[in-house]
Amino acid sequence: MINSFNIITERNTIEEIGLSDINIFAHFPNEDIEIENIELMVEYFQSCELFENCIELLEYIHDNYDEHGMRITNDCECPQPIILGYRNKIHCGHCNKRLSN
């Protein structure tokens, strides 16, 4: 749960976690995470009384999913996007929208 949380919140990269002794995830880190998995993570962190993590995950849900639980697409449509930095989710330097794979 913690590794998945760190990927979602961009605290760590997949590579950084992969080099650790505990490189297990609650989701497929190379794919968009389904809202149900995030909700399970919220329940887990509630049970551990890690409410700050719950708040961050609920904010992530609010920012990335619609009221039906469908992922909001906010992909860059720039003809020549600029990449200013590489993270788990790469954003265009022009419009700041996510670059699709």
C-alpha positions in Angstrom: 0.0 0.0 0.0 2.8 2.4 0.9 4.7 1.8 -2.3 1.5 2.4 -4.4 0.8 5.5 -2.4 4.3 6.8 -3.0 3.9 6.2 -6.8 0.5 7.9 -6.9 1.7 10.9 -5.0 5.0 11.0 -7.0 7.1 10.7 -3.8 9.1 7.9 -5.5 9.6 6.5 -8.9 9.0 2.8 -9.9 12.8 2.5 -10.3 13.6 3.8 -6.8 11.1 1.4 -5.3 12.3 -1.4 -7.5 15.8 -1.1 -6.0 14.4 -1.4 -2.5 14.0 -4.6 -0.5 10.2 -4.2 -0.5 9.1 -3.7 -4.1 5.5 -4.9 -4.0 2.6 -2.7 -5.2 -1.1 -2.7 -4.6 -1.7 -1.8 -8.2 0.1 -2.2 -11.6 2.4 0.9 -11.3 2.9 1.2 -15.1 -0.9 1.6 -15.7 -3.5 4.1 -14.6 -4.9 3.0 -11.3 -8.5 2.2 -11.0 -10.6 4.2 -8.5 -11.6 1.0 -6.7 -7.9 0.4 -5.8 -7.5 3.9 -4.5 -10.6 3.5 -2.4 -9.2 0.3 -0.9 -6.0 2.2 -0.1 -8.0 4.9 1.6 -9.7 2.2 3.8 -6.3 0.7 4.6 -4.8 4.0 5.7 -7.9 4.8 7.7 -7.5 1.5 9.6 -3.9 2.5 10.3 -5.0 6.0 11.3 -2.8 7.5 8.6 -5.4 10.2 7.8 -2.9 12.5 6.0 -2.5 9.7 3.4 -6.3 9.4 3.1 -6.6 13.1 2.5 -4.0 13.0 -0.3 -5.7 10.0 -1.9 -9.1 11.6 -1.8 -7.7 14.7 -3.4 -6.1 12.5 -6.1 -9.5 11.0 -6.7 -11.2 14.4 -6.8 -8.6 15.7 -9.3 -8.4 12.6 -11.6 -11.9 11.0 -11.6 -15.4 12.1 -12.4 -18.5 11.5 -10.3 -19.0 8.1 -12.0 -15.5 6.9 -11.1 -14.2 7.3 -14.7 -10.7 8.7 -15.2 -10.7 12.3 -16.4 -8.6 12.5 -19.5 -6.4 15.6 -19.4 -3.9 14.6 -22.1 -1.7 17.1 -23.9 -2.7 17.9 -27.5 0.2 20.2 -28.3 1.8 19.5 -31.7 5.3 19.6 -30.2 5.1 19.1 -26.4 8.0 20.1 -24.2 9.1 17.8 -21.4 10.7 19.9 -18.6 11.2 17.0 -16.2 10.6 13.3 -16.0 8.4 11.9 -13.2 6.0 9.0 -13.1 3.5 11.2 -15.0 5.1 13.4 -17.5 3.4 16.8 -18.3 3.8 19.1 -21.2 5.8 22.3 -20.6 3.4 24.3 -22.7 0.0 23.4 -21.4 0.9 21.4 -18.3 -1.4 18.6 -19.4 -0.3 15.0 -19.1 1.5 13.4 -22.0 -0.2 10.2 -23.0 1.9 7.0 -23.6 
